[in-house]
Amino acid sequence: MIERAIAILQQAGYDLTARELADIFWLAVHIEQSSAPLPQKIPELSTPLPAPKPDTPNKHVDTFKSKVTETPETPETLRTQEPTAPVVLPPPPTQKPSTKENAEAIPIKIPAAAALRNSLALGRALRPLTRKVPSSTEKILDEEATVQRFGEDEIGIPVLKGTPERWLELALVVEETSITEIWKQTIIEFQLLLKHHGAFRDVRTWKLKSAETSDETKIQLFAENSTGFNEYTPYKPNILIDPKGRRLILLVTDCISPIWRKQLIHPVLELWGKCGLITILQLLPERFWDRTALVYEIPVLLSAFAPGGCNSQLIAQLWDEDDIDDFSNENNKNKLEIIKNLTSIPIITIEPEPLLRWSKVIAGQGNISTAGFKFYSVYSHQQTKNSTENYSPSIPEQSPYDLVNLFRANASLQARRLAGLMAAVPVSISIVNLIRETLLPDAREIHVAEVFMSRLLKRLPVSYQDDTEYVTYEFVDGVRELLRDFVPPNKQISVIDLVIAKVSEFIAKRLGISIKEFDAQLITHNNDALASKLRPFAKLKAQVLRQLGGNYALEAVKLELSQFLQEYAGEYACAVKWGGANGTWQQESEPEHLLIFSQGEVQFRSRFGLEVIQNLKVEEQTLSWSFDDNQTAARITFKVDSENSYFWESKQTGKLFEGWLNYPNEGRIDFRGKFINGVIVPKVQVFAFEIATITFEGEPTVNLQSFEFEVATIEPKQSGFIRRKTELAVNRRRVQSQYFIENLGKGIELEMVLIPAGSFTMGSPKDELERSNSESPQHLVNIQQFCMGKYPVTQAQWQAVAALPRVNRKLDPNPSKFKGANRPVERVSWYDAVEFCDRLSSDTKRQYRLPSEAEWEYACKAGTTTPFHFGETITSDLANYDANYIYGAGMTGTSRNQTTDVGSFGVANAFGLYDMHGNVWEWCLDDWHDNYEGAPKDGRAWFDNDNYNLYQKQGNAVLRGGSWLYYPRLCRSASRNLNARAGRVDLSNNFGFRVVCAFESIF
């Protein structure tokens, strides 16, 4: 009821908090009835009441801009700053954005992925804070004490005790900076976790902002209510001090804003630390703290032996041994005393382990410590003083080349990959989240923050910034092109198509049209509502296609022309000028008209008749066309609004063009045009046509069906503030692909997964760990669509095919050393694998063969560029290899010393292929070559001397993928191995193979 009253009052123009409403209702009940009529409206309060409204139960409250469902949303410009370098945050822009900037904004929202992917573990880490204490106001019956009193003293008076209640209440204080919106979803989800966890009896959220005045900078707090933050009622920081000492202040920040650099926040920290309990929740992980203001403070280890004490009661121990030695010097004894009196503040990140250690310290659970810092206040060493005095918000200008090089030199691998993918699409927070969810699942908010703090992006303010999902950005001029150079063009096309697919799904649903109808609009749409949303995507896609060259460049030309015609579609009346510079502009009684159809046709109507214009070309805002002899016939440049006098009127508005044309046999004429009509109905023509269908005689059809599987990626993590312990986090996600089943008889099936066509960079980069020269040089390879075995060929499948009629050589039906129907077949030669494929082809009437080396690597990488499709390292929890050895940041594990059942680890790569790393080496079709000099670029097998008779092959062949017997470096996606093609007797118990089904010859 209270919420409904708030909504009604807001519609009437009143913005009252719940406390103000409660006071009004209380007064309405207690004041005497007056003879005067009641006012029709509640009078506006002259001064706001100095208290925030408690959180409304059962309502989702957005930490940044909450909305009540009954209340209409009102756009409001967010007071945020431009994202810049990780060391300096400049003030926000004050100028109103231009129309040109607004034109490229992306007015769409895409649902983001969950930001807290380990919420269950975080909830467990907070359990030490769930202790209860007796209430000082509410009492309940103490049954045990009452019975004891009655039994001992025979007194029948009940004994009361304080009702158990949660020990602490929480004040969640979120600092607002220019990059806070990056962490918005994380903070919202963490806020909801804290509210629903049960560790705190009350959770209230506050926004912390700095307010500049003529002589000082003030730190202000704004309370959150059911409709968002009350921006009109600032509070001083001391409002959070609880005299009972039972309020925990959790300050959410990244410690990079000017109030941290200038130490303006320090008096607030000292106030909260001496009179209460405060902890800093650092949004950036530990490895980035040296880029923040924390680099100037003193790191300490904090512990406590009693719960609930304020920060001044925490036991602090200097962590850095250099600091301990420095302050132990006789000359620095006074400094050590000063430091002991400085405020100690714990600092945590949103990770289970540091959160658990901190919770135990706050709960006073004995001999355990958590990370923290002592913050300077009165005393300041020279480094801090100099850094403060020399601080300046100005940032030196750098060229795009320098910006990109600086970013790539300092950014993490995931941040570099994310920036490259972002360069292929228009940038907004929702689109970045979409890229993370689908194409870069290992990327976290910190990687997004790295990109946004790198000064590569500039913010495009738009009129509807009441929701950060609408906030858009653009790369600094020249940066987007440089970043795209580091991303394969096919990957850029993939990210554009992905985002367009998600956008189309969202907008199509919003506009009530089908997905297919929307997809068609990308080239031929005539819906203005779609045009503004699609144009930025189509523009970037055309740029990427042009990079690819060849047929892709032709598609780029079509796309650019289509988008140009969509933007300027309509009817234009023309004025002409004869005689060149000395001529006079005139408008005929029957003026020429230029007709631009959104479907892609352009017509010109003049006194000579109506002509359909052919050979159209677009260059930026200029449209030109030519006659069949390739002589330019016209060239006109379009614009929106002009100070020139079009048709004898100054300051023309709307769509305009200006240029020249050549009439046949009459020479050049200058002419101008202005938009007069946006609706042109083209003449519909009917034509007949024939349809032809081509089928291959005798070839069975393939019935593709979908299947779901799990993909895993490995992320090494540094755990602990002191102990630099490396742990491997395995992130899993469910994806889908397509496959068909080849029935081999007796219930034995061969599952063949569809591998989509694409391009990839074959080989390993020079900086890849433990690579070999045989993996060079890297080169771009185009791969056609094919199907590949989901698993290496099993012993059951081998026996089924070995029982088929012989083609060229005899096959041993049971060659393997490690027996098992679902284990991979081993101890088979290259010739045996070829015979297996020939028998299978003969029986199924489909073309089966070994994969080419390029096909194998393309299928193994499945769109990744890391050493393994798992990521930068490998673990024995996901693959079968010699785990006594490690690769990169990996760890030793279980060496099984034999093959394992195919697919037994339960994870595949992004294409749906299992056991691509380890278990058994897999034969490829190619002859062995010492490197990739002269290698084919179309994915075909690389043979010497053009000898395609496989049974006459001599020399060495290629093995890929590693095995149970070999080190992890040999299991990499790009790793190569060779072995002499030999008879059955000389075979190895770690050589196997998998097959492909080709749609066309690979030779």
Protein Blocks (a to p, Z undefined) as FASTA:
>chain_A
ZZmmmmmmmmnopacdfklmmmmmmmmmmpccdfbdcdfbdcddfbdcdbdddddehiac
dfklccdfklccddddddddddddfkbccdddfbdcdfklmmmpccbddddddfblclmm
mmmmmmmmmpccddfkbccddfklmmmmmmmnopabdcdddddddfbdcdddddddfklm
mmmmmmmmmmmmmmmnopagbdcdddddddddfkbccdddddddfkbcafklccdfklmp
cfklpaccddddehlafklmnommmmmmmmmmmmmccddddfbdfklmmmmmklmmccdd
dddfbehiafklpccddfblklmmmmmpmklmmmmmmmmmpccdddddddfklmmmmmmm
mnonajaddddddddfkbccfklmmmmmmgcfbdcdddfklmmmmmmmmmcfklmmmmmm
mmmpccdfklmmmmmmmmmmmbcfklmmmmmmnopaccdddfklmbfklpccdddehklm
mmmmmpcfklmmmmmmmmmmmmmmmmmmmnopafklmmmmmmmgcbfklmmmmmmmmmmm
mmmmmmngpjllmmmmmmmmmmmmmmmgccddddddehijmlccdddfbdcdddddfklp
acdddfkbccddehiacehjaccdddfkopafbdcdddehjfbdehhiahiedjdddddd
ddehkbpaddddddfbfbdcdddddddddddddddehiacdddddddddddddddddehj
klccddddddddddddddddddebjhiacdddddddddddedjdfklghiafklpccddd
ddddddddfbacdfklmmmmmmpccfkbccdfblbfbgcfkbccehiafklmmmmmmmmm
mmnopacddddfklmmmmmnnopabfbfnbmbdcfklbccdfkbcehjbccdddehiacd
ehklopacfkopahkggjiacddfbdcdfblghiafehpacdehhiabfklpgcjdddeh
iafkbcfklmpmkbccddddddfklpcfkbccdddddfbdfZZ
